[in-house]
Amino acid sequence: MPRNTRLTSDVASAILEALRDGCNVKETCARAGISRGVFYLWQRQKGEYHVAFANAVTIATAAGDVKRHRDLLISLGAIAA
């Protein structure tokens, strides 16, 4: 299947959902059907939509980090579920 090279709202939503789920970039790109190179290219582009996307990626990544850390603490018994 050919990979996407256009940042559509559907692809952006899939990327942000995967990042919020705690996926790393490789897993995120696989779920969204894009290459890592395209993912990083989109974050470097300067158009208004791409800048908003890059900001949303930062927020979604932070949310995913919090989820992964919370899940780890729960699995270690350090906090309640």
C-alpha positions as CSV (number, residue, x, y, z in Angstrom):
1,M,0.0,0.0,0.0
2,P,1.5,3.4,-0.9
3,R,2.1,5.7,2.0
4,N,0.4,9.1,2.5
5,T,2.4,12.3,1.8
6,R,-0.5,14.8,2.4
7,L,-1.4,16.0,5.8
8,T,-5.1,15.6,5.8
9,S,-7.4,16.1,8.9
10,D,-8.0,12.3,9.0
11,V,-4.2,11.5,9.0
12,A,-3.6,14.3,11.6
13,S,-6.3,12.8,13.8
14,A,-4.8,9.3,13.5
15,I,-1.4,10.6,14.4
16,L,-2.6,12.6,17.4
17,E,-4.7,9.7,18.7
18,A,-1.8,7.3,18.5
19,L,0.5,9.8,20.3
20,R,-2.1,10.3,23.0
21,D,-2.4,6.5,23.3
22,G,1.3,6.5,24.2
23,C,2.7,5.2,20.9
24,N,6.2,6.1,19.9
25,V,6.9,7.8,16.5
26,K,7.5,4.5,14.7
27,E,4.2,3.0,15.9
28,T,2.4,6.2,15.3
29,C,3.5,6.5,11.7
30,A,2.6,2.8,11.1
31,R,-0.9,3.4,12.4
32,A,-1.3,6.6,10.3
33,G,0.1,5.0,7.2
34,I,3.0,7.4,6.8
35,S,6.8,7.3,6.9
36,R,8.7,8.8,9.8
37,G,10.4,11.1,7.3
38,V,7.1,12.5,6.2
39,F,6.1,12.9,9.9
40,Y,9.2,14.9,10.6
41,L,8.9,16.9,7.4
42,W,5.3,18.0,8.3
43,Q,6.6,19.3,11.6
44,R,9.3,21.4,10.0
45,Q,7.0,23.0,7.4
46,K,6.0,26.6,8.1
47,G,2.4,26.8,6.8
48,E,-0.3,27.7,9.3
49,Y,-1.8,24.2,9.3
50,H,1.6,22.6,9.7
51,V,2.5,24.8,12.6
52,A,-0.8,24.0,14.3
53,F,-0.1,20.3,13.6
54,A,3.4,20.5,15.2
55,N,1.9,22.2,18.3
56,A,-0.8,19.6,18.5
57,V,1.9,16.8,18.2
58,T,3.8,18.3,21.1
59,I,0.7,18.3,23.3
60,A,-0.4,14.8,22.3
61,T,3.1,13.5,22.9
62,A,3.1,15.0,26.4
63,A,-0.3,13.4,27.1
64,G,1.0,10.0,25.8
65,D,4.1,10.4,28.1
66,V,1.8,11.0,31.1
67,K,-0.3,7.9,30.2
68,R,2.8,5.7,29.8
69,H,4.2,6.9,33.1
70,R,0.9,6.5,34.9
71,D,0.5,3.0,33.5
72,L,4.0,2.1,34.7
73,L,3.3,3.5,38.2
74,I,0.1,1.5,38.4
75,S,1.9,-1.7,37.2
76,L,4.5,-1.2,40.0
77,G,1.8,-0.7,42.6
78,A,3.1,2.8,43.3
79,I,-0.4,4.3,42.7
80,A,-3.9,3.0,42.6
81,A,-5.7,2.5,39.2
